[in-house]
Amino acid sequence: MPTADRERARPAFVAEIDADELACRIAEAACGIRRPPGMTAKQALDNMSRLTRRMGETDTVPGFRRAAQAAAEYLTECINNGRRPS
């Protein structure tokens, strides 16, 4: 089957990735912590940001956000290329 036909035959897949949720889950996994029940990812990241800034760590939460962006970009590339993440 020609490439153009395969591209048309491939079903479309759309998944919205919430940047705050992904960043929060990365932070939880990396730090071995859990956000308090009922707290949104944005609230948890904002709280973490305030706490880490008081400790002199200004890049912690922005680092988790960059990690989330990189992960989302990788997943998008995998989906676009028709591969599964390894």
SVG drawing of the C-alpha trace seen along z (x, -y; Angstrom):
<svg xmlns="http://www.w3.org/2000/svg" viewBox="-11 -33 29 35">
<polyline fill="none" stroke="black" stroke-width="0.4" points="0.0,0.0 1.5,-3.4 2.5,-5.7 -0.2,-8.3 -2.9,-5.5 -1.5,-4.3 -1.6,-7.8 -5.3,-8.2 -6.2,-4.7 -4.6,-5.4 -7.2,-6.4 -6.9,-9.9 -6.0,-10.0 -6.4,-13.1 -5.6,-13.4 -5.4,-16.6 -2.6,-16.6 -3.1,-18.9 0.4,-20.5 -0.2,-21.1 -1.5,-17.6 1.5,-16.1 4.0,-18.3 2.4,-17.5 2.5,-13.8 6.2,-14.0 6.9,-16.0 5.0,-13.4 7.0,-10.5 10.3,-12.3 9.9,-13.4 7.9,-10.4 5.1,-12.7 1.4,-13.0 -0.7,-16.1 -3.4,-16.4 -6.8,-14.9 -9.0,-17.4 -6.2,-19.7 -5.8,-20.4 -2.5,-19.9 -2.2,-23.7 -2.8,-24.3 -0.3,-21.7 2.4,-23.1 1.7,-26.6 2.1,-25.4 5.3,-23.6 6.6,-26.7 6.0,-28.9 7.7,-26.4 10.7,-25.8 11.2,-29.5 11.3,-30.1 14.1,-27.4 16.0,-29.3 15.2,-26.8 13.7,-28.9 13.9,-26.4 12.2,-23.3 8.6,-23.8 9.7,-25.3 11.9,-22.3 8.9,-20.0 7.0,-22.0 9.8,-21.7 9.9,-18.0 6.2,-17.8 6.5,-19.8 9.3,-17.5 7.2,-14.4 4.2,-15.8 6.3,-16.6 7.8,-13.1 4.3,-11.5 3.1,-13.7 6.0,-12.6 5.4,-9.0 1.7,-9.3 2.5,-11.2 5.0,-8.5 2.7,-5.7 5.0,-4.3 4.3,-3.4 6.5,-4.9 9.1,-2.5"/>
</svg>
